[in-house]
Amino acid sequence: MLDLALQFTVNGLVVGAFYALSALGLTLILGLMEVVNFAHGEFYMMGGIIAYYLTGVLGLDFFASLAIVVLVMGAFGWVVDRLLIRPLRSKDTLSTALVTIGLSIFLVNTFLLLAGTAPHKVATPFPTAPLLLGPVVINETRLFAVAVAAVAILGTHLLIHRTRLGGAMRATFQNKEAAALVGIDVERIYGFTFALGTTMAAVSGALLGSIYVAQPTVGGLVSLKAFVVVILGGMGSFAGAVIGGLILGVAESLWGGFVSSGYQDVIGFAFVILLLLVRPYGLFHIRSERV
């Protein structure tokens, strides 16, 4: 029993790392920019589908494909902010929410036409033979994917808290008028932040596509889980997004392993309901400061 619990916990931490990475992207867009982005799951989906086409159809190297996903989805996120979000910057939250819902529908149907309904596996150069780490079974693909997710999370933290660009981002989202007065290009910061959040979701999709599968219809569930993680951790909290993602991943894995895999996706929503009863602002929410 203990060995099973350990295995399920490790499996949950693997998935939770990608929940955390995807939720960090949503934290930047929702918690900082205050844009309710219902297309976030579709950005995740696009990363997986693009990685599949690059590796499985064009035969490109997996590592080069990840770099291309970063560049393509970063540019795509910047264009979305420029064309769809920027004109609504001064409008209410409902306006941007409706636009992102429309974008979500458009992306799902576009990729259904391009890739079909069948799931696709992102090809990797790693062997499929399992590795035994004591009682835990894992493989090289999972180890690599988790390492990349951890590096991306750490890199984002250092970017936000240890660079001038990160300082400009925090200043902009605390008081954009004051930031503009001291010479910060506010629109450029908004565009970069949206592009960064988009890229993090896409990388998460590409990496999980190499472990499981990528398919055009997965975005809706991913968006819901990303919102669950953000609520669990606290709106705009970097640490909350990471810890919330890991908690959700482990909880789903243990529930699916010991109780019922059929209701595995329900556990996250149960967590949110319970948390809102005792901590309405999430585990790590700080009202006076974000990220």
Residue pairs with C-beta under 8 A, 6 or more apart in sequence:
3 135
4 257
4 258
5 254
5 258
6 135
6 136
7 135
7 136
7 137
7 257
8 250
8 253
8 254
8 256
8 257
8 258
9 250
9 253
9 254
10 136
10 138
11 253
11 257
12 246
12 249
12 250
12 251
12 252
12 253
12 254
13 146
13 246
13 249
13 250
14 138
14 142
14 145
14 146
14 211
14 249
15 208
15 249
15 252
15 253
16 245
16 246
16 247
16 248
16 249
16 250
17 145
17 146
17 149
17 150
17 153
17 245
17 246
17 249
18 145
18 149
18 204
18 207
18 208
18 245
18 249
19 225
19 226
19 229
19 244
19 245
19 246
19 248
19 249
20 149
20 153
20 229
20 241
20 242
20 243
20 244
20 245
20 246
21 149
21 152
21 153
21 200
21 201
21 203
21 204
21 245
22 40
22 44
22 200
22 201
22 204
22 205
22 222
22 225
22 226
22 229
22 245
23 225
23 226
23 229
23 230
23 233
23 241
23 244
23 245
24 153
24 156
24 197
24 200
24 238
24 241
24 242
25 40
25 43
25 196
25 197
25 198
25 199
25 200
25 201
25 204
25 226
26 37
26 40
26 197
26 201
26 226
26 227
26 229
26 230
26 241
27 197
27 230
27 233
27 235
27 236
27 237
27 238
27 240
27 241
27 291
28 193
28 194
28 196
28 197
28 200
29 35
29 37
29 40
29 193
29 194
29 197
29 198
30 36
30 37
30 227
30 230
30 235
31 230
31 235
31 236
31 237
31 290
31 291
32 169
32 173
32 193
32 236
32 290
32 291
33 85
33 173
33 190
33 193
33 194
34 93
35 85
35 93
35 96
35 100
35 194
36 93
36 96
36 97
36 100
37 96
37 100
37 197
38 97
38 100
38 101
38 103
38 104
38 223
39 80
39 100
39 101
39 103
39 104
39 107
39 219
39 223
40 100
40 197
40 201
40 222
40 223
40 226
41 104
41 201
41 218
41 219
41 220
41 221
41 222
41 223
41 224
41 226
42 103
42 104
42 107
42 108
42 111
42 219
42 223
43 73
43 76
43 77
43 198
43 201
43 202
43 205
43 219
44 201
44 202
44 204
44 205
44 218
44 219
44 222
45 107
45 108
45 111
45 205
45 214
45 215
45 216
45 217
45 218
45 219
45 222
46 73
46 76
46 107
46 111
46 202
46 205
47 69
47 73
47 201
47 202
47 203
47 204
47 205
47 206
47 209
48 120
48 122
48 205
48 206
48 208
48 209
48 213
48 214
48 215
48 218
49 111
49 114
49 115
49 120
49 205
49 209
49 214
49 215
49 216
50 65
50 68
50 69
50 72
50 73
50 202
50 206
51 62
51 65
51 66
51 69
51 122
51 205
51 206
51 209
51 210
51 214
52 115
52 120
52 121
52 122
52 123
52 209
52 214
53 115
54 60
54 64
54 65
54 68
54 69
55 61
55 62
55 65
55 122
55 123
55 124
56 120
56 121
56 122
56 123
60 68
61 125
62 122
62 123
62 124
62 125
62 210
65 122
65 206
66 148
66 203
66 206
66 207
69 202
69 203
69 206
70 199
70 202
70 203
73 198
73 199
73 201
73 202
73 203
74 195
74 196
74 198
74 199
75 195
76 198
77 194
77 195
77 196
77 197
77 198
77 199
78 191
78 192
78 194
78 195
80 103
80 194
80 198
81 190
81 191
81 194
81 195
82 191
84 99
84 100
84 103
85 96
85 99
85 190
85 194
86 187
86 190
86 191
88 95
88 96
88 99
89 190
104 219
104 220
104 223
107 219
108 216
108 217
108 219
108 220
111 216
112 216
112 217
114 216
115 215
115 216
116 216
117 215
117 216
117 217
118 215
119 213
119 214
119 215
120 209
120 213
120 214
120 215
121 209
121 210
121 213
121 214
122 206
122 209
122 210
122 214
123 210
124 141
124 144
124 210
126 139
126 140
126 141
126 144
127 139
127 140
128 139
128 141
129 139
130 137
130 138
130 139
131 137
131 138
131 139
131 140
131 143
141 210
141 211
142 211
145 207
145 208
145 210
145 211
148 203
148 207
149 203
149 204
149 207
152 200
152 203
153 242
156 196
156 200
156 238
157 238
158 166
159 165
159 166
160 166
160 169
160 170
160 238
160 291
161 291
165 192
168 179
168 184
168 189
169 189
169 192
169 193
170 290
170 291
171 178
171 179
171 182
171 184
172 179
172 184
172 186
172 189
172 190
173 290
173 291
174 289
174 290
176 186
179 186
179 189
180 186
201 222
201 226
205 214
205 222
206 214
208 214
221 265
224 268
225 248
225 265
225 268
228 244
228 248
228 268
228 269
228 271
228 272
229 241
229 244
229 245
229 248
229 268
230 240
230 241
230 244
230 282
231 244
231 272
231 275
231 276
231 282
232 240
232 244
232 247
232 248
232 268
232 271
232 272
232 275
232 282
232 283
233 239
233 240
233 241
233 242
233 243
233 244
233 245
233 282
233 283
233 284
233 285
234 240
234 281
234 282
234 283
234 284
234 285
234 286
235 281
235 282
235 285
235 290
236 285
236 290
236 291
237 282
237 283
237 284
237 285
237 286
237 290
237 291
238 291
239 284
240 282
240 283
240 284
240 285
243 283
243 284
244 282
244 283
247 271
248 267
248 268
248 271
251 267
251 268
251 271
252 264
252 265
252 267
252 268
255 263
255 264
255 267
256 264
275 282
275 283
279 285
281 287
